[in-house]
Amino acid sequence: MNVLVCISNVPDTTSKINFVENDTQFDTNGVQFIINPNDEFGLTRAIWLQQQQQAEVTVLTVGDASCEAILRKCLAIGAQKAIRIDALPTDGFAVAQEIAAHCKNESYDLIITGRESIDYNGGMVGGILAGLLGMGYVTNCIGLTISGDTASLSREIDGGKENLSAALPLVIGAQKGLVEEDDLIIPNMRGIMQARQKPLTVLPSQNLTPKTTISKFEKPQPKGAVKLIAEDQLDQLIELLHSEAKVI
């Protein structure tokens, strides 16, 4: 079984976010980048398939050379091969097209994307990729077993979960529940040393024109000061909720 895991290079949520060029560009100075958490859940599940069913696991990202650090971490976690498509990830459609161009020349039984990335939260790449490749797509995936050419899946829905069966090849959108946080693999020294010897291939961009462009970023407005009301001043609290908060 041949498995491709698509990886996004995203800012750590503890990083302080700023913008430059009149708020049109994300400022990467001082920002720590990590594997997108939804992608890491998918990668861990792929490594289980490698251990249990001898699957070959390839990781792929669309980005510049700065993304190679997280690809090396994926190799240290257990992936056998890594691919970087040398293109800036301008929008979800362009990213999906770049990945699809590679996949059309390969034979992947299972393609795992994250449900969404934690930076833009677009949630588009998996579905667009499946459409471009003519494959089935199951997102919000919290359960996966494979037997032969059939995948049994569970996906999170409002108020519960849905159990499905689908034929391979297939694209899935991973999230927490496919594995748990405690299951995530921390690279050990042996894995880190082996990662240096594993292949990391750089492919040229398709030089696609993005469908969308960013006009401007805007941070949320700072929260206002908190007013503390004494516990015996119920009338004052009600007045403030009515006149200022306007919630009653």
C-alpha positions as CSV (number, residue, x, y, z in Angstrom):
1,M,0.0,0.0,0.0
2,N,1.3,3.4,-1.0
3,V,0.3,6.3,1.3
4,L,0.9,10.0,0.7
5,V,0.5,12.4,3.7
6,C,0.2,16.1,2.8
7,I,1.9,18.4,5.3
8,S,1.4,22.1,6.0
9,N,4.1,24.2,7.6
10,V,2.2,26.4,10.1
11,P,3.1,28.9,12.8
12,D,3.1,27.6,16.4
13,T,0.0,28.9,18.2
14,T,2.2,30.4,20.9
15,S,4.0,32.7,18.4
16,K,3.3,36.4,18.3
17,I,1.7,37.2,15.0
18,N,2.5,40.4,13.1
19,F,2.1,41.7,9.5
20,V,4.3,43.9,7.3
21,E,4.0,45.6,3.9
22,N,0.9,47.6,4.9
23,D,-0.6,44.5,6.5
24,T,-0.5,42.5,3.3
25,Q,2.3,40.1,4.2
26,F,2.7,37.8,7.2
27,D,5.8,38.6,9.2
28,T,7.8,35.3,9.7
29,N,10.6,36.9,11.8
30,G,10.8,35.2,15.2
31,V,8.0,32.8,14.4
32,Q,8.4,29.1,15.2
33,F,6.9,26.8,12.6
34,I,5.4,23.3,13.2
35,I,3.7,20.5,11.5
36,N,0.0,21.3,11.1
37,P,-1.7,19.3,14.0
38,N,-4.4,17.8,11.8
39,D,-1.7,16.6,9.4
40,E,0.3,15.1,12.3
41,F,-2.7,13.1,13.3
42,G,-2.8,11.8,9.8
43,L,0.9,11.1,9.6
44,T,0.8,9.1,12.8
45,R,-2.1,7.0,11.4
46,A,-0.1,6.4,8.3
47,I,2.9,5.2,10.4
48,W,0.6,2.7,12.0
49,L,-0.4,1.4,8.6
50,Q,3.3,1.2,7.8
51,Q,3.9,-0.9,11.0
52,Q,0.8,-3.1,10.7
53,Q,0.5,-3.5,6.9
54,Q,3.9,-2.6,5.5
55,A,2.6,0.6,3.8
56,E,5.1,2.9,2.2
57,V,4.7,6.4,3.6
58,T,5.6,9.5,1.6
59,V,5.2,13.1,3.0
60,L,4.7,16.1,0.8
61,T,4.5,19.8,1.3
62,V,4.1,22.8,-1.0
63,G,6.5,25.6,0.0
64,D,10.0,27.0,-0.1
65,A,13.2,25.7,1.4
66,S,12.2,26.8,4.9
67,C,9.7,24.0,5.0
68,E,12.4,21.3,4.8
69,A,12.9,21.2,8.6
70,I,9.3,19.9,9.2
71,L,9.8,17.4,6.4
72,R,12.9,16.1,8.1
73,K,10.9,15.8,11.3
74,C,8.3,13.7,9.4
75,L,11.1,11.5,8.2
76,A,12.4,11.2,11.8
77,I,8.8,10.2,12.9
78,G,8.9,7.3,10.4
79,A,8.0,8.4,6.8
80,Q,10.3,6.8,4.2
81,K,10.4,9.6,1.6
82,A,9.7,13.3,1.5
83,I,8.8,15.6,-1.4
84,R,8.8,19.4,-1.4
85,I,7.1,21.2,-4.3
86,D,9.0,24.4,-4.8
87,A,6.0,26.8,-4.8
88,L,4.6,29.4,-2.4
89,P,1.2,28.1,-1.1
90,T,-0.8,31.1,-2.3
91,D,-4.3,29.6,-1.9
92,G,-6.0,26.3,-1.4
93,F,-6.8,25.7,-5.1
94,A,-3.2,26.3,-6.2
95,V,-1.9,24.0,-3.5
96,A,-4.3,21.3,-4.5
97,Q,-3.3,21.7,-8.2
98,E,0.4,21.4,-7.4
99,I,-0.2,18.2,-5.4
100,A,-2.5,16.8,-8.0
101,A,0.1,17.3,-10.8
102,H,2.5,15.1,-8.8
103,C,-0.1,12.5,-7.9
104,K,-1.1,12.0,-11.5
105,N,2.3,10.6,-12.1
106,E,2.3,8.3,-9.1
107,S,0.0,5.5,-7.8
108,Y,-1.1,6.3,-4.3
109,D,-3.7,4.1,-2.6
110,L,-4.5,6.6,0.2
111,I,-3.9,10.3,0.3
112,I,-4.1,11.9,3.8
113,T,-4.6,15.6,4.2
114,G,-5.5,17.5,7.4
115,R,-9.1,18.5,7.8
116,E,-7.8,22.1,7.7
117,S,-4.6,24.0,8.6
118,I,-4.5,26.0,11.8
119,D,-3.3,29.2,10.1
120,Y,-5.9,29.9,7.4
121,N,-8.5,27.3,8.3
122,G,-9.6,27.0,4.7
123,G,-10.4,23.3,4.7
124,M,-10.3,23.2,0.9
125,V,-7.2,21.3,-0.2
126,G,-8.5,17.8,0.5
127,G,-11.8,18.2,-1.3
128,I,-10.3,20.0,-4.3
129,L,-7.5,17.5,-4.6
130,A,-10.0,14.6,-4.6
131,G,-12.0,16.3,-7.3
132,L,-9.0,16.9,-9.5
133,L,-7.9,13.2,-9.1
134,G,-11.4,11.8,-9.4
135,M,-11.1,10.1,-6.0
136,G,-13.6,9.8,-3.2
137,Y,-13.2,12.1,-0.2
138,V,-14.0,11.7,3.5
139,T,-13.2,14.6,5.8
140,N,-13.4,15.0,9.6
141,C,-12.1,11.4,9.7
142,I,-11.8,10.0,13.2
143,G,-11.5,6.3,12.4
144,L,-9.7,4.3,9.6
145,T,-9.0,0.6,8.9
146,I,-8.1,-0.9,5.6
147,S,-8.7,-4.4,4.3
148,G,-7.6,-5.1,0.8
149,D,-9.0,-2.4,-1.5
150,T,-11.6,-1.2,1.0
151,A,-11.4,1.4,3.7
152,S,-13.7,1.4,6.7
153,L,-14.0,4.9,8.1
154,S,-15.7,7.0,10.8
155,R,-16.2,10.7,10.5
156,E,-17.3,13.3,13.0
157,I,-20.7,14.9,12.3
158,D,-23.0,17.2,14.3
159,G,-24.2,15.3,17.3
160,G,-22.3,12.1,16.7
161,K,-20.3,10.1,14.1
162,E,-21.0,8.4,10.8
163,N,-19.5,5.1,9.7
164,L,-18.6,4.6,6.1
165,S,-17.1,2.2,3.7
166,A,-15.1,3.4,0.6
167,A,-13.0,1.9,-2.2
168,L,-9.4,2.8,-2.6
169,P,-7.8,5.0,-3.9
170,L,-9.2,7.6,-1.5
171,V,-8.5,11.0,0.0
172,I,-9.2,11.6,3.7
173,G,-9.2,14.7,5.9
174,A,-7.6,13.8,9.2
175,Q,-8.3,15.3,12.6
176,K,-7.9,14.5,16.3
177,G,-9.6,11.2,16.9
178,L,-8.0,9.5,14.0
179,V,-5.3,9.2,16.7
180,E,-5.1,10.9,20.0
181,E,-2.6,13.5,21.1
182,D,-1.0,10.8,23.4
183,D,-0.4,8.7,20.3
184,L,1.7,11.3,18.5
185,I,5.3,10.1,17.8
186,I,8.2,12.0,19.3
187,P,11.3,11.5,17.1
188,N,14.1,9.7,19.0
189,M,17.8,10.1,18.3
190,R,17.8,7.0,16.1
191,G,15.0,8.4,14.0
192,I,16.6,11.8,13.7
193,M,19.9,10.2,12.5
194,Q,18.1,8.0,10.0
195,A,16.1,11.0,8.6
196,R,19.3,12.5,7.4
197,Q,19.8,9.5,5.0
198,K,16.3,9.4,3.7
199,P,15.5,11.0,0.3
200,L,14.0,14.5,0.2
201,T,13.1,15.4,-3.4
202,V,12.4,18.9,-4.6
203,L,10.0,19.2,-7.5
204,P,9.5,22.3,-9.6
205,S,6.3,24.4,-9.4
206,Q,3.6,24.2,-12.0
207,N,3.7,28.1,-12.0
208,L,0.0,28.3,-11.5
209,T,-2.0,31.5,-11.2
210,P,-3.8,31.6,-7.9
211,K,-7.6,32.0,-7.9
212,T,-7.5,34.4,-4.8
213,T,-5.2,37.0,-3.5
214,I,-4.9,38.5,0.0
215,S,-5.8,42.2,0.1
216,K,-5.1,42.8,3.8
217,F,-4.7,41.1,7.2
218,E,-6.4,42.6,10.2
219,K,-5.9,41.7,13.8
220,P,-8.9,41.4,16.2
221,Q,-9.6,44.6,18.2
222,P,-8.1,44.6,21.7
223,K,-10.5,43.6,24.4
224,G,-11.9,46.5,26.5
225,A,-11.2,46.9,30.2
226,V,-13.1,44.7,32.6
227,K,-15.5,46.3,35.0
228,L,-15.8,44.6,38.4
229,I,-19.1,45.0,40.2
230,A,-19.5,44.3,43.9
231,E,-21.6,41.2,44.7
232,D,-24.2,43.3,46.6
233,Q,-24.6,45.8,43.6
234,L,-27.0,43.7,41.6
235,D,-29.0,46.7,40.3
236,Q,-25.8,48.3,38.9
237,L,-24.9,45.0,37.2
238,I,-28.3,44.9,35.5
239,E,-28.1,48.5,34.4
240,L,-24.6,47.9,32.8
241,L,-25.8,44.8,31.1
242,H,-28.7,46.7,29.7
243,S,-27.1,50.1,28.8
244,E,-23.5,49.1,27.9
245,A,-23.3,45.4,27.1
246,K,-26.8,45.5,25.6
247,V,-27.4,41.9,26.3
248,I,-30.7,42.4,28.2
